[in-house]
């Protein structure tokens, strides 16, 4: 399974992300909406949480779109999204498939399953991620908003590390 279609995002926060996060007239933290999408996907996959389009109140009537040429022709973006798709297919508890089916979907680009579409799967994770980005970013100043996002990203990466440090004692280090 590969991601080969346009990304159509219906969550209203995608409109806000494009207008605020990607616009030089506003915060302008990101150059392209696809960069925000990749980041939002990573957050959703890491937390293994999704917001499906069917669960969105007041979805966009005209979705924000990232064309397939944007994410397939830019090898850096394509490789990231393919890796995230594989990761989600293999590990997510939000997917009700057996191990063999997960492996086929993750590693056979020609294999498809009518129950699951790559774009819908990634969009669910990205929808969760974009809500978290805006939940942790309160400022309308680019420098402060960027600091808020860094603090949030640091909390995502340090949470397991801090728990691990709490369990290590000096006695453990001597042995």
N, C-alpha and C positions, 0 to 999 in steps of 0.2 A: 504494500500500500504506500502510495506517495501522495503528497499534497500537490495536486496539479490544477486546481481551479482557483478562481478569484476568491479572495477573502472578503466576505460580505458581513460586516459587523453591524448589528442592529441595536446594541446597547447604547442608550443616549450619551453615556460617558465617552464614547468614541468620537462623537461630534465635538465634545468639550476638549478631548485630548488633542484633536486636530487643530482646533481653534486656539487653544492656550499653550499646550506643550510644544507644538510644532510651528507656531507662528512667531516670527521675529517681532511682530507688533505686540505680542503678549509676553509670556514667559520665555518661549523659544529655547527650551532646554534640549530638545531633540530636533534633529534635522528633518526626519521623515516619520510618518505615521507607522511605517513598517518597523522602525526601531522601537517604538512604544509597544507595538504588538508583540514583538519578540520578548521584550522585558515582561510584559503582562503574562504571556504564556509561561515563561519561566517561573513566575510567582505562583500561578495556578497549579502548575505541575509539581513544584516543590511542596506546596501545601496539600496537594491532591484534592483540590476543591474546584467545583465548576458552577457556573451560572448558565443554564441553558437558555437559548432564545425564548423558549416557551415559558420560562419563569420571569421574564423581564416585563415590568410594568411600563407601559407607553414606549414600546420599541420604535426605533426610527422607521418612518415610512419609506424613506430613501436611505438605504444603508450606506455607511462609509465603506468604501471599497479600496482594497489593495489588489491591483491586477496581478494575475499569475506571472506576467513578464517581470514585474518588480521583484517578486520573491523567488522565481525560478532562474532568472538570468543573472542575478547577483549571487555568485556562488557562496559568499559568506552567509548571506541570509538563508539561502536554500539549505546549506549544510546544517545551520543551526535549527531551522524548523524541522528538517528531516530527523535530526538527532532527538529533538524534543518529542516528535511524534512517536519515534521508536520507544523512547523512555516512557511516555504515557501509555502506549500500548502494552508494554511489558509489566509496568508496575502499578498502574492506577486501579484503585478499588472502585472507581466509578464506572468501570467497564465490566460487564457481565459476560465474559468469555473464558473458555478453558485455556490452559497453557499452550496447547498445540495451536489453537486458533490465534492466540496472541503472537506466537513466534512466527507463524506464516505471515500475518499482517505486518509485523515489524520488519521482517527480513526478506520478504519476497515482494518486490515492487509491482509485480504483475497480479498478485493475489488480491482479491477484493471480497468484501462481505457486505451483503445488502443491508445488514443491521447497523453498520457503522460507516460514517463518512469522515475522512481525514479533516476536512474543513470544519465540520460540526464539532468534532472532538477538540481540536485546538481552540476553536472559538469559545467553547465552554470554559476552558482554562483561562483564556485571555480575558473573558468577561469578568471572571473572578479577580484576576490580577489587576485589571484597570480599576475596579472598585477599591481595591486595597491601595493602589497608588494614590487615588484621590482622597481616601480616608486618612492617609498619613501625610498629606500635603495640604496645609492650610493657608500658606502665605501666597500673596500675589506678587511678591518680589522674587525675581529669578534666583538670586543668590540664596535667599532664605529657603525657597522651595527646594532648591538643589540640596541644601544642607539637610532639610527634612527627609528627602528621599534617601540620601546617604545614611542617615540615622536609621531609617526603616530597613534598608538593605542590610546594614550591619546587624540589626537585631535578628533578621532572618538567618544570617549565617552564624551568629554567635550563640544562638539559643542552645543547640545541642552541645556545643563546645563548653559553655558554662556549666551545663548539667554534668558533663563528663568530668570537668575539673573538680566539682563538688564531691565526686566519689573517689578521687585519688588522694591518698594520704602519704606522708613522708615514709611510712613503713612500706607502702607499695613501691615507692621509688628505690628503696634500698634493696629490695628483692629483685 
